[in-house]
Amino acid sequence: MKTVLIFPLTMLCMVLTLSACSKTDSYAAEISDLNGTWQPDRSYKAVLKMSEEERDDHLRRREYSWGIGKMIPYTTFNIDITAEEPFVIEPGDGHLLIKDITQTRNNEIKFILFQILAKDPIVGWSTEVVFHFIDKDTLWIETPKFTGIEYEKKALWHRLSGPTQ
């Protein structure tokens, strides 16, 4: 009797394991999905607890090529890839130019970012940033340049605003 029960349970475990593995990379991101403002998980959870009036007091509005976006100064990661000069505003390093965009995998998009440090566009630094999409409104960011708990592996960022919001 035990043998009869073990086989179906083993098969069920295998099916569940395989389906869980296939879901990890199931979202097919498009490069345009990055347009928007993104907030770290801790900020996202705090904003969810606020009333609509409190949100309006804390959120700022800014114009992007894709529309009017909401942002939180020194907190949100703001991306505009359709601007005349595509850019990112990173909470700590400010305005960075996007020099290259590559779809590296089904749910991954890589940027090469450049920050100009002087009026001469040759003087500056660049870094690689990889965005790993969980779904259209959730991702995590991998980069050697930016540090802190928001950039640890699997630290989630949520869309605050964007062209589809």
Secondary structure, DSSP 4 states (H G I P E B T S, - for coil): -HHHHHHHHHHHHHHHHHHHHHHTT-----GGGG-EEEEEHHHHHHHHHS-HHHHHHH-EEEEETTEEEEE-TTT-EEEETTSSS-EEEETTTEEEEEEEEEEEETTEEEEEEEEE-SSSTTSEEEEEEEEEEEETTEEEEE-SS--SGGGSTT-EEEEEE-TT-
